[in-house]
Protein backbone atom coordinates (compact mmCIF):
# COMPACT_ATOMS: atom_id res chain seq x y z
CA UNK A 1 0.00 0.00 0.00
CA UNK A 2 1.27 3.45 -0.91
CA UNK A 3 -0.04 6.90 -0.09
CA UNK A 4 1.16 9.64 -2.43
CA UNK A 5 0.49 13.31 -1.72
CA UNK A 6 0.48 16.12 -4.25
CA UNK A 7 -0.54 19.75 -4.47
CA UNK A 8 1.90 21.43 -2.14
CA UNK A 9 3.82 24.53 -3.07
CA UNK A 10 4.55 28.17 -2.33
CA UNK A 11 1.65 30.57 -1.85
CA UNK A 12 1.21 34.05 -0.44
CA UNK A 13 -0.66 34.62 2.79
CA UNK A 14 -4.38 34.66 2.16
CA UNK A 15 -4.06 32.29 -0.75
CA UNK A 16 -5.32 28.75 -1.26
CA UNK A 17 -3.94 25.32 -2.02
CA UNK A 18 -5.57 21.94 -2.50
CA UNK A 19 -3.69 18.86 -1.37
CA UNK A 20 -4.50 15.42 -2.74
CA UNK A 21 -3.53 11.97 -1.52
CA UNK A 22 -3.97 8.81 -3.54
CA UNK A 23 -3.91 5.35 -2.00
CA UNK A 24 -2.73 2.50 -4.20
CA UNK A 25 -1.91 -1.15 -3.81
CA UNK A 26 -3.83 -4.24 -2.74
CA UNK A 27 -6.47 -3.63 -0.10
CA UNK A 28 -10.16 -4.13 0.44
CA UNK A 29 -11.10 -0.88 2.16
CA UNK A 30 -9.86 2.27 3.83
CA UNK A 31 -11.16 3.36 7.22
CA UNK A 32 -10.18 6.75 8.65
CA UNK A 33 -8.05 9.09 6.56
CA UNK A 34 -6.26 12.13 7.88
CA UNK A 35 -3.89 14.97 7.24
CA UNK A 36 -1.03 15.80 9.59
CA UNK A 37 1.60 18.49 9.36
CA UNK A 38 5.05 19.08 10.76
CA UNK A 39 6.68 22.49 10.87
CA UNK A 40 10.46 22.85 11.29
CA UNK A 41 11.48 22.21 14.87
CA UNK A 42 7.99 21.15 15.90
CA UNK A 43 6.22 17.88 16.49
CA UNK A 44 3.89 16.42 13.90
CA UNK A 45 0.34 17.52 14.58
CA UNK A 46 -3.07 16.37 13.46
CA UNK A 47 -4.80 18.76 11.05
CA UNK A 48 -7.98 16.96 10.08
CA UNK A 49 -9.60 13.54 9.93
CA UNK A 50 -12.42 12.01 7.92
CA UNK A 51 -14.08 8.64 8.47
CA UNK A 52 -15.19 6.31 5.73
CA UNK A 53 -18.71 7.58 6.36
CA UNK A 54 -17.67 11.20 5.92
CA UNK A 55 -17.52 12.43 9.52
CA UNK A 56 -14.92 15.17 9.82
CA UNK A 57 -12.85 16.74 12.55
CA UNK A 58 -10.44 19.66 12.46
CA UNK A 59 -7.72 21.14 14.62
CA UNK A 60 -8.85 24.42 16.14
CA UNK A 61 -6.09 26.25 14.26
CA UNK A 62 -7.60 25.37 10.86
CA UNK A 63 -11.35 25.35 11.55
CA UNK A 64 -13.22 27.52 9.10
CA UNK A 65 -10.26 27.67 6.71
CA UNK A 66 -9.51 24.05 5.76
CA UNK A 67 -11.91 21.45 4.39
CA UNK A 68 -11.20 17.73 4.21
CA UNK A 69 -13.00 15.47 1.76
CA UNK A 70 -12.58 12.04 0.25
CA UNK A 71 -13.59 10.06 -2.79
CA UNK A 72 -14.00 6.45 -1.72
CA UNK A 73 -14.35 5.26 -5.30
CA UNK A 74 -10.97 6.71 -6.21
CA UNK A 75 -9.32 5.98 -2.84
CA UNK A 76 -8.37 9.59 -2.43
CA UNK A 77 -8.47 12.23 0.29
CA UNK A 78 -8.20 15.95 -0.22
CA UNK A 79 -7.45 19.01 1.89
CA UNK A 80 -8.69 22.34 0.61
CA UNK A 81 -6.75 25.06 2.38
CA UNK A 82 -8.03 28.63 2.20
CA UNK A 83 -6.94 31.86 3.89
CA UNK A 84 -3.50 30.40 4.39
CA UNK A 85 -1.23 31.92 7.01
CA UNK A 86 2.56 31.81 7.37
CA UNK A 87 2.08 29.59 10.42
CA UNK A 88 0.51 26.96 8.13
CA UNK A 89 3.95 26.41 6.61
CA UNK A 90 4.87 22.76 7.13
CA UNK A 91 5.28 19.41 5.49
CA UNK A 92 1.80 17.92 5.16
CA UNK A 93 1.39 14.17 5.47
CA UNK A 94 -1.46 11.92 4.43
CA UNK A 95 -2.38 9.11 6.82
CA UNK A 96 -4.82 6.26 6.42
CA UNK A 97 -6.01 3.09 8.14
CA UNK A 98 -6.04 0.55 5.35
CA UNK A 99 -7.40 -2.98 5.41
CA UNK A 100 -5.26 -5.26 3.21
CA UNK A 101 -7.87 -7.94 3.85
CA UNK A 102 -10.88 -8.21 6.12
CA UNK A 103 -8.78 -8.38 9.28
CA UNK A 104 -7.67 -5.35 11.33
CA UNK A 105 -6.48 -2.20 9.57
CA UNK A 106 -2.85 -1.14 9.17
CA UNK A 107 -1.81 2.49 9.44
CA UNK A 108 0.12 4.04 6.56
CA UNK A 109 1.84 7.37 5.95
CA UNK A 110 2.59 9.26 2.78
CA UNK A 111 5.98 10.81 2.07
CA UNK A 112 4.77 14.36 2.67
CA UNK A 113 4.34 17.47 0.57
CA UNK A 114 5.78 20.88 1.43
CA UNK A 115 3.47 23.84 1.90
CA UNK A 116 5.13 27.22 2.28
CA UNK A 117 3.11 30.37 2.97
CA UNK A 118 4.92 33.65 2.52
CA UNK A 119 3.94 36.79 4.41
C-alpha positions in Angstrom: 0.0 0.0 0.0 1.3 3.4 -0.9 0.0 6.9 -0.1 1.2 9.6 -2.4 0.5 13.3 -1.7 0.5 16.1 -4.3 -0.5 19.7 -4.5 1.9 21.4 -2.1 3.8 24.5 -3.1 4.6 28.2 -2.3 1.7 30.6 -1.8 1.2 34.1 -0.4 -0.7 34.6 2.8 -4.4 34.7 2.2 -4.1 32.3 -0.8 -5.3 28.7 -1.3 -3.9 25.3 -2.0 -5.6 21.9 -2.5 -3.7 18.9 -1.4 -4.5 15.4 -2.7 -3.5 12.0 -1.5 -4.0 8.8 -3.5 -3.9 5.3 -2.0 -2.7 2.5 -4.2 -1.9 -1.1 -3.8 -3.8 -4.2 -2.7 -6.5 -3.6 -0.1 -10.2 -4.1 0.4 -11.1 -0.9 2.2 -9.9 2.3 3.8 -11.2 3.4 7.2 -10.2 6.7 8.7 -8.1 9.1 6.6 -6.3 12.1 7.9 -3.9 15.0 7.2 -1.0 15.8 9.6 1.6 18.5 9.4 5.0 19.1 10.8 6.7 22.5 10.9 10.5 22.9 11.3 11.5 22.2 14.9 8.0 21.1 15.9 6.2 17.9 16.5 3.9 16.4 13.9 0.3 17.5 14.6 -3.1 16.4 13.5 -4.8 18.8 11.1 -8.0 17.0 10.1 -9.6 13.5 9.9 -12.4 12.0 7.9 -14.1 8.6 8.5 -15.2 6.3 5.7 -18.7 7.6 6.4 -17.7 11.2 5.9 -17.5 12.4 9.5 -14.9 15.2 9.8 -12.8 16.7 12.5 -10.4 19.7 12.5 -7.7 21.1 14.6 -8.8 24.4 16.1 -6.1 26.2 14.3 -7.6 25.4 10.9 -11.3 25.4 11.5 -13.2 27.5 9.1 -10.3 27.7 6.7 -9.5 24.1 5.8 -11.9 21.4 4.4 -11.2 17.7 4.2 -13.0 15.5 1.8 -12.6 12.0 0.2 -13.6 10.1 -2.8 -14.0 6.5 -1.7 -14.3 5.3 -5.3 -11.0 6.7 -6.2 -9.3 6.0 -2.8 -8.4 9.6 -2.4 -8.5 12.2 0.3 -8.2 16.0 -0.2 -7.4 19.0 1.9 -8.7 22.3 0.6 -6.7 25.1 2.4 -8.0 28.6 2.2 -6.9 31.9 3.9 -3.5 30.4 4.4 -1.2 31.9 7.0 2.6 31.8 7.4 2.1 29.6 10.4 0.5 27.0 8.1 4.0 26.4 6.6 4.9 22.8 7.1 5.3 19.4 5.5 1.8 17.9 5.2 1.4 14.2 5.5 -1.5 11.9 4.4 -2.4 9.1 6.8 -4.8 6.3 6.4 -6.0 3.1 8.1 -6.0 0.6 5.3 -7.4 -3.0 5.4 -5.3 -5.3 3.2 -7.9 -7.9 3.9 -10.9 -8.2 6.1 -8.8 -8.4 9.3 -7.7 -5.4 11.3 -6.5 -2.2 9.6 -2.9 -1.1 9.2 -1.8 2.5 9.4 0.1 4.0 6.6 1.8 7.4 5.9 2.6 9.3 2.8 6.0 10.8 2.1 4.8 14.4 2.7 4.3 17.5 0.6 5.8 20.9 1.4 3.5 23.8 1.9 5.1 27.2 2.3 3.1 30.4 3.0 4.9 33.6 2.5 3.9 36.8 4.4 
